Amino acid sequence: MRTVRRTTNRVLMGLAGAVLFGAGGSVLMGGLDLPAKWHFTLPGGWPWSHPDDVLLSDHNRTRWTGSGWWWPVVIAALAVIVLLLLWWLLSQFRKHRLNQLLVDSGDGEGARLRGRALEGVVTAETEALDGVDRARVLLTGRRSEPRVRAVLALAPHADPGAVVARFADEAVEHARGSAGLDELPADIRLRAVKHRAERVS
């Protein structure tokens, strides 16, 4: 899912950039009167070829305003564009949680395991590790190719390297083995726990 979202973002950004670059270049070329200064001719019907040209003529701006369908169509089109932009914006921050994952049950048919159940097991085992104060574990990816995203709050005495190694070798490895997965990639973020200073009398 992350790969699809990343590819979609790149395609949309590329298309938007190409459209803005082309439109901006056309307007700039006409505004600076580059065809006359650089002695070249633009194709027939090319918009914005002279400094006196306008982006929208009076005829184009008022062409359909007298028609009853014009303003409803404009408002509906703008509303659709706004909704699509909002959906795209919200999708950037949404964490795609994996509700179920496929488990090899050994009978050739497979079984489904609730993602929250595996998250709970990994979280409990992680918080039992020395140096981990709190843990938040999330399963993402596809049902056949899950990934672990974990945020670990470390205690003051924790050794980050040792915590990461034990998390990978124990909590993640046990989850991978119990689910019958060939691999279970993990993304780990470490945070330090801030404790209030206490006055000692």
N, CA, C and O of each residue as an XYZ file, in Angstrom:
804
protein
N       0.824     -1.195      0.000
C       0.000      0.000      0.000
C       0.863      1.252      0.000
O       0.564      2.226     -0.690
N       1.959      1.214      0.797
C       2.835      2.368      0.812
C       3.462      2.599     -0.546
O       3.621      3.745     -0.967
N       3.832      1.498     -1.259
C       4.432      1.637     -2.579
C       3.445      2.240     -3.563
O       3.805      3.111     -4.356
N       2.177      1.769     -3.514
C       1.157      2.317     -4.412
C       0.934      3.793     -4.134
O       0.836      4.601     -5.058
N       0.853      4.142     -2.852
C       0.633      5.539     -2.490
C       1.799      6.408     -2.921
O       1.606      7.524     -3.405
N       3.023      5.893     -2.743
C       4.205      6.655     -3.140
C       4.231      6.853     -4.658
O       4.543      7.944     -5.136
N       3.904      5.805     -5.413
C       3.880      5.920     -6.867
C       2.801      6.899     -7.325
O       3.035      7.715     -8.216
N       1.614      6.815     -6.710
C       0.531      7.740     -7.059
C       0.926      9.179     -6.774
O       0.651     10.071     -7.576
N       1.564      9.407     -5.647
C       2.005     10.761     -5.304
C       2.989     11.288     -6.333
O       2.899     12.444     -6.747
N       3.922     10.452     -6.744
C       4.921     10.899     -7.710
C       4.290     11.202     -9.066
O       4.653     12.181     -9.719
N       3.349     10.364     -9.487
C       2.683     10.605    -10.774
C       1.875     11.900    -10.732
O       1.942     12.717    -11.651
N       1.098     12.079     -9.637
C       0.294     13.296     -9.518
C       1.158     14.548     -9.433
O       0.847     15.561    -10.061
N       2.229     14.487     -8.670
C       3.120     15.634     -8.565
C       3.807     15.923     -9.890
O       4.001     17.083    -10.252
N       4.178     14.869    -10.614
C       4.802     15.061    -11.918
C       3.852     15.702    -12.919
O       4.233     16.614    -13.653
N       2.596     15.214    -12.946
C       1.619     15.797    -13.857
C       1.316     17.249    -13.501
O       1.256     18.114    -14.375
N       1.125     17.508    -12.203
C       0.853     18.882    -11.781
C       2.026     19.797    -12.123
O       1.827     20.920    -12.585
N       3.244     19.317    -11.898
C       4.421     20.114    -12.230
C       4.536     20.389    -13.713
O       4.875     21.501    -14.119
N       4.252     19.371    -14.535
C       4.335     19.561    -15.986
C       3.307     20.568    -16.473
O       3.613     21.421    -17.307
N       2.071     20.472    -15.947
C       1.022     21.412    -16.355
C       1.375     22.839    -15.923
O       1.253     23.774    -16.714
N       1.809     23.005    -14.677
C       2.166     24.344    -14.196
C       3.371     24.904    -14.938
O       3.411     26.091    -15.261
N       4.348     24.053    -15.208
C       5.534     24.507    -15.939
C       5.173     24.943    -17.360
O       5.646     25.974    -17.836
N       4.326     24.145    -18.039
C       3.935     24.497    -19.395
C       3.111     25.777    -19.458
O       3.353     26.645    -20.297
N       2.120     25.883    -18.545
C       1.281     27.085    -18.543
C       2.089     28.319    -18.164
O       1.964     29.370    -18.792
N       2.923     28.184    -17.129
C       3.741     29.321    -16.715
C       4.722     29.746    -17.791
O       4.938     30.938    -18.006
N       5.319     28.767    -18.469
C       6.252     29.107    -19.551
C       5.566     29.811    -20.703
O       6.128     30.735    -21.289
N       4.346     29.380    -21.037
C       3.607     30.028    -22.125
C       3.265     31.474    -21.780
O       3.444     32.380    -22.595
N       2.772     31.676    -20.560
C       2.427     33.036    -20.133
C       3.670     33.921    -20.073
O       3.636     35.074    -20.505
N       4.770     33.381    -19.536
C       6.000     34.157    -19.442
C       6.553     34.504    -20.817
O       7.050     35.610    -21.029
N       6.470     33.578    -21.733
C       6.966     33.827    -23.081
C       6.183     34.940    -23.766
O       6.765     35.794    -24.436
N       4.862     34.928    -23.597
C       4.055     35.989    -24.183
C       4.229     37.312    -23.468
O       4.301     38.360    -24.110
N       4.299     37.276    -22.141
C       4.431     38.511    -21.376
C       5.734     39.236    -21.643
O       5.769     40.466    -21.650
N       6.814     38.486    -21.865
C       8.114     39.098    -22.155
C       8.326     39.346    -23.644
O       9.368     39.853    -24.059
N       7.314     38.978    -24.448
C       7.391     39.154    -25.910
C       8.635     38.494    -26.499
O       9.324     39.068    -27.342
N       8.906     37.266    -26.029
C      10.103     36.556    -26.484
C      10.083     36.211    -27.971
O      11.144     36.232    -28.595
N       8.919     35.891    -28.582
C       8.960     35.613    -30.029
C       9.498     36.780    -30.836
O      10.251     36.570    -31.788
N       9.127     38.018    -30.476
C       9.630     39.178    -31.229
C      11.095     39.454    -30.918
O      11.862     39.827    -31.806
N      11.487     39.269    -29.650
C      12.872     39.557    -29.275
C      13.844     38.523    -29.807
O      14.967     38.848    -30.191
N      13.403     37.275    -29.828
C      14.297     36.205    -30.257
C      14.036     35.777    -31.706
O      14.653     34.834    -32.201
N      13.122     36.474    -32.374
C      12.852     36.271    -33.805
C      12.456     34.828    -34.142
O      13.096     34.170    -34.961
N      11.392     34.355    -33.494
C      10.817     33.066    -33.879
C       9.302     33.201    -33.870
O       8.747     34.104    -33.244
N       8.653     32.301    -34.565
C       7.201     32.362    -34.735
C       6.543     31.194    -34.017
O       6.987     30.051    -34.116
N       5.492     31.503    -33.303
C       4.722     30.459    -32.624
C       3.686     29.869    -33.562
O       3.281     30.525    -34.522
N       3.244     28.634    -33.303
C       2.212     28.029    -34.161
C       0.932     28.857    -34.148
O       0.668     29.594    -33.198
N       0.147     28.730    -35.202
C      -1.109     29.458    -35.304
C      -2.071     29.068    -34.189
O      -2.181     27.892    -33.841
N      -2.763     30.050    -33.631
C      -3.684     29.801    -32.544
C      -3.039     29.661    -31.183
O      -3.714     29.318    -30.212
N      -1.736     29.923    -31.092
C      -1.037     29.810    -29.807
C      -1.524     30.902    -28.858
O      -1.509     32.077    -29.224
N      -1.953     30.543    -27.656
C      -2.444     31.580    -26.724
C      -1.287     32.344    -26.078
O      -0.179     31.824    -25.947
N      -1.559     33.558    -25.687
C      -0.611     34.378    -24.932
C       0.722     34.545    -25.671
O       1.787     34.289    -25.110
N       0.652     34.966    -26.900
C       1.863     35.134    -27.701
C       2.384     36.569    -27.702
O       3.483     36.817    -28.198
N       1.617     37.525    -27.155
C       2.020     38.926    -27.122
C       1.761     39.484    -25.724
O       0.925     38.956    -24.991
N       2.472     40.547    -25.351
C       2.263     41.139    -24.016
C       0.847     41.659    -23.801
O       0.388     41.727    -22.661
N       0.144     42.028    -24.874
C      -1.209     42.570    -24.736
C      -2.271     41.490    -24.615
O      -3.432     41.798    -24.347
N      -1.894     40.224    -24.809
C      -2.874     39.146    -24.701
C      -3.299     38.963    -23.245
O      -2.527     39.212    -22.319
N      -4.538     38.524    -23.066
C      -5.052     38.238    -21.725
C      -5.272     36.741    -21.589
O      -5.433     36.024    -22.576
N      -5.274     36.289    -20.342
C      -5.467     34.855    -20.118
C      -6.855     34.415    -20.544
O      -7.005     33.364    -21.167
N      -7.871     35.199    -20.219
C      -9.246     34.901    -20.603
C      -9.877     36.170    -21.162
O      -9.942     37.195    -20.483
N     -10.332     36.091    -22.383
C     -10.990     37.250    -22.984
C     -12.390     37.422    -22.402
O     -12.925     36.520    -21.758
N     -12.982     38.612    -22.643
C     -14.345     38.845    -22.164
C     -15.317     37.833    -22.751
O     -16.250     37.389    -22.082
N     -15.089     37.478    -23.999
C     -15.983     36.502    -24.645
C     -15.890     35.137    -23.964
O     -16.905     34.487    -23.713
N     -14.656     34.709    -23.669
C     -14.494     33.403    -23.032
C     -15.031     33.383    -21.607
O     -15.578     32.377    -21.156
N     -14.872     34.508    -20.895
C     -15.336     34.558    -19.504
C     -16.852     34.593    -19.399
O     -17.415     34.092    -18.426
N     -17.507     35.167    -20.367
C     -18.966     35.344    -20.290
C     -19.710     34.486    -21.297
O     -20.888     34.715    -21.569
N     -19.023     33.503    -21.846
C     -19.602     32.733    -22.949
C     -20.856     31.975    -22.537
O     -21.849     31.974    -23.264
N     -20.813     31.320    -21.354
C     -21.933     30.470    -20.941
C     -22.614     30.963    -19.656
O     -23.468     30.275    -19.096
N     -22.234     32.143    -19.203
C     -22.801     32.599    -17.928
C     -24.301     32.824    -17.998
O     -24.973     32.804    -16.967
N     -24.838     33.038    -19.188
C     -26.277     33.226    -19.317
C     -27.046     31.921    -19.333
O     -28.273     31.934    -19.228
N     -26.362     30.795    -19.461
C     -27.033     29.491    -19.497
C     -27.331     29.030    -18.072
O     -26.544     29.250    -17.152
N     -28.489     28.385    -17.913
C     -28.909     27.955    -16.586
C     -28.036     26.866    -15.990
O     -27.970     26.735    -14.768
N     -27.361     26.081    -16.825
C     -26.562     24.974    -16.327
C     -25.154     25.395    -15.920
O     -24.451     24.630    -15.260
N     -24.729     26.608    -16.304
C     -23.334     26.997    -16.153
C     -22.869     26.998    -14.696
O     -21.911     26.304    -14.353
N     -23.541     27.773    -13.835
C     -23.068     27.899    -12.467
C     -23.195     26.603    -11.669
O     -22.294     26.302    -10.886
N     -24.271     25.812    -11.825
C     -24.282     24.519    -11.125
C     -23.135     23.604    -11.528
O     -22.569     22.902    -10.689
N     -22.790     23.612    -12.828
C     -21.681     22.773    -13.280
C     -20.359     23.275    -12.706
O     -19.537     22.473    -12.261
N     -20.146     24.580    -12.710
C     -18.910     25.140    -12.162
C     -18.773     24.811    -10.676
O     -17.712     24.383    -10.222
N     -19.857     25.017     -9.923
C     -19.817     24.748     -8.488
C     -19.587     23.263     -8.218
O     -18.808     22.903     -7.336
N     -20.263     22.405     -8.974
C     -20.081     20.958     -8.778
C     -18.657     20.529     -9.119
O     -18.067     19.719     -8.404
N     -18.104     21.063    -10.201
C     -16.732     20.712    -10.586
C     -15.736     21.166     -9.534
O     -14.820     20.424     -9.177
N     -15.912     22.390     -9.033
C     -15.009     22.875     -7.991
C     -15.144     22.059     -6.709
O     -14.149     21.797     -6.034
N     -16.370     21.654     -6.369
C     -16.575     20.844     -5.169
C     -15.889     19.491     -5.309
O     -15.285     19.001     -4.355
N     -15.980     18.880     -6.496
C     -15.314     17.595     -6.720
C     -13.801     17.746     -6.607
O     -13.133     16.896     -6.016
N     -13.259     18.823     -7.170
C     -11.818     19.052     -7.098
C     -11.373     19.231     -5.648
O     -10.360     18.672     -5.230
N     -12.136     20.014     -4.884
C     -11.790     20.231     -3.479
C     -11.845     18.920     -2.698
O     -10.955     18.644     -1.893
N     -12.884     18.106     -2.927
C     -13.001     16.828     -2.219
C     -11.856     15.885     -2.583
O     -11.325     15.194     -1.714
N     -11.472     15.852     -3.853
C     -10.355     15.003     -4.261
C      -9.051     15.462     -3.617
O      -8.248     14.639     -3.176
N      -8.842     16.768     -3.563
C      -7.625     17.286     -2.934
C      -7.605     16.978     -1.437
O      -6.560     16.631     -0.887
N      -8.760     17.104     -0.779
C      -8.833     16.770      0.645
C      -8.569     15.287      0.878
O      -7.854     14.912      1.808
N      -9.155     14.442      0.020
C      -8.925     12.996      0.145
C      -7.446     12.680     -0.032
O      -6.888     11.880      0.720
N      -6.806     13.301     -1.020
C      -5.382     13.058     -1.260
C      -4.546     13.546     -0.083
O      -3.589     12.884      0.319
N      -4.907     14.710      0.474
C      -4.163     15.248      1.608
C      -4.296     14.350      2.833
O      -3.299     14.055      3.492
N      -5.517     13.910      3.145
C      -5.729     13.054      4.311
C      -5.064     11.699      4.149
O      -4.615     11.103      5.128
N      -4.999     11.206      2.906
C      -4.382      9.895      2.682
C      -2.888      9.915      2.970
O      -2.293      8.863      3.203
N      -2.263     11.110      2.958
C      -0.846     11.192      3.249
C      -0.556     10.926      4.728
O       0.527     10.462      5.087
N      -1.529     11.224      5.568
C      -1.314     11.079      7.003
C      -1.975      9.836      7.581
O      -1.785      9.519      8.755
N      -2.747      9.133      6.767
C      -3.462      7.975      7.276
C      -2.523      6.776      7.361
O      -1.786      6.481      6.420
N      -2.558      6.107      8.473
C      -1.766      4.896      8.642
C      -2.632      3.701      8.273
O      -3.659      3.439      8.899
N      -2.203      2.992      7.255
C      -2.987      1.869      6.761
C      -2.748      0.663      7.655
O      -1.769     -0.068      7.502
N      -3.673      0.474      8.597
C      -3.539     -0.621      9.546
C      -3.995     -1.913      8.890
O      -4.988     -1.941      8.163
N      -3.264     -2.969      9.157
C      -3.581     -4.282      8.604
C      -4.529     -4.996      9.561
O      -4.153     -5.327     10.686
N      -5.764     -5.233      9.107
C      -6.761     -5.862      9.967
C      -6.564     -7.373     10.080
O      -6.792     -7.959     11.138
N      -6.142     -7.993      8.986
C      -5.937     -9.438      8.978
C      -4.676     -9.763      8.191
O      -4.257     -8.991      7.329
N      -4.076    -10.904      8.491
C      -2.969    -11.389      7.687
C      -3.129    -12.882      7.471
O      -3.717    -13.592      8.287
N      -2.598    -13.330      6.369
C      -2.720    -14.735      5.999
C      -1.633    -15.548      6.694
O      -0.459    -15.177      6.687
N      -2.041    -16.654      7.287
C      -1.124    -17.524      8.017
C      -1.102    -18.883      7.331
O      -2.148    -19.416      6.961
N       0.090    -19.439      7.163
C       0.231    -20.770      6.571
C      -0.130    -21.808      7.633
O       0.619    -22.030      8.584
N      -1.294    -22.437      7.453
C      -1.768    -23.420      8.435
C      -1.261    -24.828      8.143
O      -1.522    -25.752      8.912
N      -0.538    -24.996      7.038
C       0.030    -26.301      6.713
C      -0.886    -27.223      5.942
O      -0.454    -28.296      5.521
N      -2.155    -26.835      5.739
C      -3.082    -27.691      5.008
C      -3.292    -27.215      3.572
O      -4.153    -27.734      2.861
N      -2.513    -26.237      3.154
C      -2.629    -25.734      1.790
C      -3.703    -24.675      1.612
O      -3.756    -24.030      0.564
N      -4.553    -24.480      2.598
C      -5.621    -23.492      2.477
C      -5.280    -22.191      3.190
O      -5.688    -21.117      2.749
N      -4.551    -22.277      4.266
C      -4.178    -21.082      5.011
C      -5.267    -20.657      5.977
O      -6.383    -21.176      5.948
N      -4.929    -19.715      6.824
C      -5.868    -19.184      7.812
C      -5.644    -17.684      7.931
O      -4.649    -17.137      7.456
N      -6.602    -17.045      8.579
C      -6.504    -15.597      8.778
C      -6.310    -15.291     10.256
O      -6.988    -15.847     11.120
N      -5.385    -14.407     10.519
C      -5.084    -13.991     11.883
C      -5.402    -12.506     12.025
O      -5.008    -11.692     11.189
N      -6.113    -12.168     13.085
C      -6.440    -10.766     13.329
C      -5.173     -9.971     13.601
O      -4.331    -10.361     14.411
N      -5.059     -8.846     12.903
C      -3.874     -8.018     13.064
C      -3.733     -7.474     14.464
O      -2.624     -7.394     14.991
N      -4.859     -7.093     15.084
C      -4.796     -6.537     16.440
C      -4.305     -7.577     17.454
O      -3.637     -7.236     18.431
N      -4.640     -8.836     17.214
C      -4.184     -9.880     18.129
C      -2.659    -10.005     18.092
O      -2.006    -10.094     19.131
N      -2.105    -10.010     16.881
C      -0.650    -10.106     16.768
C       0.019     -8.837     17.283
O       1.088     -8.900     17.891
N      -0.600     -7.694     17.044
C      -0.070     -6.442     17.578
C       0.000     -6.487     19.106
O       0.987     -6.067     19.710
N      -1.071     -7.008     19.716
C      -1.098     -7.086     21.174
C      -0.009     -7.982     21.729
O       0.615     -7.658     22.739
N       0.225     -9.119     21.064
C       1.264    -10.045     21.527
C       2.643     -9.402     21.407
O       3.447     -9.464     22.336
N       2.910     -8.783     20.254
C       4.220     -8.150     20.052
C       4.411     -6.994     21.030
O       5.508     -6.799     21.553
N       3.349     -6.228     21.278
C       3.441     -5.107     22.217
C       3.762     -5.594     23.620
O       4.632     -5.040     24.291
N       3.057     -6.636     24.064
C       3.295     -7.162     25.410
C       4.711     -7.704     25.558
O       5.365     -7.472     26.575
N       5.182     -8.421     24.550
C       6.534     -8.978     24.640
C       7.584     -7.877     24.580
O       8.625     -7.970     25.231
N       7.311     -6.840     23.802
C       8.265     -5.733     23.702
C       8.356     -4.956     25.006
O       9.447     -4.594     25.445
N       7.203     -4.699     25.627
C       7.223     -3.946     26.887
C       7.837     -4.741     28.021
O       8.196     -4.175     29.054
N       7.962     -6.046     27.840
C       8.622     -6.872     28.860
C      10.141     -6.837     28.723
O      10.848     -7.320     29.607
N      10.652     -6.273     27.629
C      12.096     -6.201     27.439
C      12.701     -5.176     28.387
O      12.091     -4.148     28.684
N      13.895     -5.466     28.851
C      14.596     -4.543     29.743
C      14.945     -3.257     28.979
O      15.533     -3.302     27.899
N      14.574     -2.131     29.554
C      14.877     -0.842     28.938
C      13.724     -0.239     28.169
O      13.811      0.912     27.741
N      12.639     -0.985     27.979
C      11.474     -0.466     27.255
C      10.414     -0.052     28.261
O       9.920     -0.877     29.030
N      10.072      1.214     28.254
C       9.053      1.715     29.173
C       7.653      1.515     28.600
O       6.750      1.045     29.293
N       7.484      1.876     27.335
C       6.200      1.686     26.634
C       6.491      1.328     25.191
O       7.561      1.631     24.663
N       5.517      0.673     24.555
C       5.668      0.303     23.149
C       4.340      0.464     22.431
O       3.275      0.208     22.994
N       4.418      0.881     21.208
C       3.230      0.971     20.349
C       3.571      0.272     19.043
O       4.479      0.688     18.324
N       2.841     -0.789     18.744
C       3.128     -1.625     17.582
C       1.948     -1.575     16.622
O       0.792     -1.660     17.035
N       2.252     -1.438     15.352
C       1.220     -1.353     14.316
C       1.611     -2.258     13.165
O       2.761     -2.257     12.726
N       0.643     -3.037     12.673
C       0.881     -3.876     11.499
C       0.393     -3.142     10.257
O      -0.741     -2.664     10.218
N       1.249     -3.054      9.244
C       0.886     -2.412      7.986
C       1.239     -3.352      6.837
O       1.637     -4.496      7.055
N       1.090     -2.859      5.623
C       1.415     -3.664      4.453
C       0.229     -4.458      3.940
O      -0.923     -4.084      4.158
N       0.515     -5.543      3.267
C      -0.519     -6.417      2.712
C      -0.673     -7.664      3.578
O       0.194     -7.987      4.390
N      -1.801     -8.363      3.387
C      -2.057     -9.547      4.211
C      -1.000    -10.619      4.022
O      -0.668    -11.340      4.963
N      -0.468    -10.727      2.808
C       0.550    -11.735      2.546
C       1.958    -11.214      2.809
O       2.901    -12.002      2.888
N       2.115     -9.899      2.946
C       3.424     -9.298      3.194
C       3.302     -8.202      4.254
O       3.428     -7.018      3.943
N       3.057     -8.595      5.500
C       2.890     -7.582      6.559
C       4.221     -6.964      6.953
O       5.292     -7.521      6.710
N       4.117     -5.798      7.567
C       5.267     -5.093      8.120
C       4.922     -4.637      9.534
O       3.753     -4.436      9.863
N       5.930     -4.480     10.350
C       5.749     -4.000     11.714
C       6.283     -2.580     11.811
O       7.417     -2.296     11.424
N       5.443     -1.697     12.337
C       5.883     -0.334     12.665
C       5.794     -0.194     14.178
O       4.725     -0.367     14.764
N       6.907      0.115     14.798
C       6.946      0.165     16.260
C       7.576      1.468     16.738
O       8.569      1.945     16.188
N       6.971      2.022     17.773
C       7.533      3.184     18.468
C       7.822      2.742     19.896
O       6.907      2.386     20.639
N       9.091      2.766     20.276
C       9.508      2.287     21.590
C       9.954      3.469     22.437
O      10.841      4.227     22.043
N       9.336      3.622     23.603
C       9.749      4.632     24.574
C      10.740      3.992     25.521
O      10.397      3.065     26.255
N      11.968      4.483     25.507
C      13.044      3.853     26.263
C      13.175      4.447     27.656
O      12.995      5.649     27.855
N      13.489      3.594     28.607
C      13.763      4.036     29.977
C      15.130      4.719     30.016
O      15.950      4.505     29.123
N      15.380      5.528     31.028
C      16.662      6.265     31.094
C      17.890      5.366     31.051
O      18.919      5.761     30.502
N      17.804      4.172     31.615
C      18.977      3.308     31.685
C      19.127      2.422     30.448
O      20.052      1.612     30.390
N      18.249      2.555     29.467
C      18.218      1.626     28.340
C      19.424      1.802     27.422
O      19.933      2.908     27.242
N      19.860      0.701     26.855
C      20.876      0.702     25.801
C      20.132      0.561     24.473
O      19.628     -0.522     24.174
N      20.048      1.627     23.665
C      19.240      1.565     22.430
C      19.621      0.419     21.506
O      18.752     -0.244     20.942
N      20.921      0.187     21.351
C      21.353     -0.900     20.474
C      20.875     -2.255     20.951
O      20.416     -3.077     20.158
N      20.986     -2.488     22.255
C      20.553     -3.764     22.812
C      19.043     -3.921     22.715
O      18.549     -5.018     22.455
N      18.302     -2.825     22.923
C      16.844     -2.895     22.824
C      16.415     -3.240     21.409
O      15.555     -4.098     21.207
N      17.011     -2.576     20.431
C      16.656     -2.856     19.037
C      16.986     -4.293     18.667
O      16.195     -4.968     18.009
N      18.161     -4.762     19.095
C      18.556     -6.137     18.776
C      17.595     -7.149     19.396
O      17.190     -8.104     18.733
N      17.228     -6.948     20.663
C      16.320     -7.888     21.318
C      14.918     -7.799     20.718
O      14.233     -8.813     20.585
N      14.492     -6.590     20.356
C      13.181     -6.453     19.718
C      13.131     -7.243     18.421
O      12.154     -7.943     18.155
N      14.181     -7.133     17.611
C      14.210     -7.854     16.334
C      14.358     -9.353     16.527
O      13.686    -10.141     15.861
N      15.249     -9.750     17.451
C      15.558    -11.167     17.613
C      14.503    -11.922     18.413
O      14.370    -13.138     18.271
N      13.753    -11.211     19.252
C      12.786    -11.891     20.105
C      11.343    -11.575     19.693
O      10.639    -12.445     19.181
N      10.910    -10.346     19.913
C       9.499    -10.022     19.672
C       9.110    -10.209     18.204
O       8.120    -10.875     17.904
N       9.886     -9.623     17.295
C       9.553     -9.731     15.872
C       9.757    -11.154     15.373
O       8.933    -11.674     14.620
N      10.832    -11.773     15.780
C      11.116    -13.138     15.320
C      10.057    -14.123     15.825
O       9.650    -15.023     15.090
N       9.607    -13.959     17.079
C       8.555    -14.841     17.588
C       7.252    -14.630     16.814
O       6.548    -15.593     16.510
N       6.932    -13.376     16.496
C       5.717    -13.097     15.723
C       5.829    -13.689     14.325
O       4.866    -14.256     13.809
N       6.992    -13.561     13.716
C       7.188    -14.128     12.378
C       7.020    -15.639     12.397
O       6.359    -16.211     11.530
N       7.621    -16.279     13.389
C       7.523    -17.735     13.462
C       6.120    -18.214     13.751
O       5.666    -19.192     13.156
N       5.418    -17.543     14.658
C       4.065    -17.979     15.004
C       3.089    -17.774     13.857
O       2.119    -18.520     13.728
N       3.334    -16.772     13.023
C       2.447    -16.532     11.878
C       2.879    -17.315     10.645
O       2.189    -17.283      9.625
N       3.994    -18.008     10.718
C       4.468    -18.801      9.584
C       4.917    -17.959      8.413
O       4.749    -18.359      7.261
N       5.488    -16.796      8.690
C       5.926    -15.900      7.624
C       7.395    -16.134      7.309
O       8.194    -16.446      8.192
N       7.738    -15.977      6.025
C       9.145    -16.097      5.632
C       9.952    -14.921      6.158
O      11.112    -15.075      6.538
N       9.340    -13.756      6.179
C      10.021    -12.575      6.703
C       8.992    -11.600      7.260
O       7.831    -11.606      6.849
N       9.417    -10.780      8.181
C       8.546     -9.780      8.787
C       9.380     -8.513      9.016
O       9.934     -8.325     10.099
N       9.467     -7.661      8.021
C      10.269     -6.428      8.166
C       9.692     -5.536      9.263
O       8.488     -5.534      9.517
N      10.577     -4.783      9.901
C      10.152     -3.917     10.994
C      10.797     -2.542     10.863
O      11.990     -2.419     10.582
N       9.983     -1.513     11.074
C      10.464     -0.133     11.147
C      10.345      0.306     12.608
O       9.259      0.259     13.185
N      11.435      0.723     13.191
C      11.474      1.025     14.622
C      11.846      2.491     14.827
O      12.781      3.003     14.212
N      11.100      3.149     15.701
C      11.429      4.504     16.130
C      11.603      4.496     17.645
O      10.782      3.947     18.381
N      12.673      5.107     18.083
C      12.984      5.127     19.511
C      12.737      6.521     20.080
O      13.051      7.536     19.459
N      12.172      6.536     21.268
C      11.943      7.797     21.962
C      12.388      7.650     23.413
O      12.296      6.577     24.010
N      12.864      8.746     23.949
C      13.285      8.739     25.351
C      12.117      9.172     26.220
O      11.376     10.091     25.870
N      11.958      8.503     27.353
C      10.901      8.850     28.298
C      11.398      9.984     29.185
O      12.484      9.908     29.760
N      10.591     11.034     29.289
C      10.950     12.157     30.150
C      10.266     11.994     31.500
O       9.040     11.908     31.583
N      11.056     11.955     32.535
C      10.528     11.808     33.888
C      10.616     13.147     34.618
O      11.565     13.910     34.438
N       9.616     13.412     35.437
C       9.646     14.641     36.246
C      10.715     14.544     37.318
O      10.931     13.500     37.935
N      11.359     15.653     37.508
C      12.349     15.703     38.589
C      11.608     15.806     39.925
O      10.659     16.578     40.057
N      12.046     15.030     40.902
C      11.416     15.040     42.214
C      12.368     15.685     43.237
O      13.579     15.461     43.227
N      11.778     16.476     44.097
C      12.562     17.146     45.128
C      12.851     16.163     46.263
O      11.959     15.492     46.782
N      14.116     16.107     46.622
C      14.533     15.227     47.721
C      14.888     16.106     48.912
O      15.754     16.973     48.799
N      14.238     15.897     50.048
C      14.486     16.717     51.231
C      15.475     16.024     52.162
O      15.811     16.563     53.217
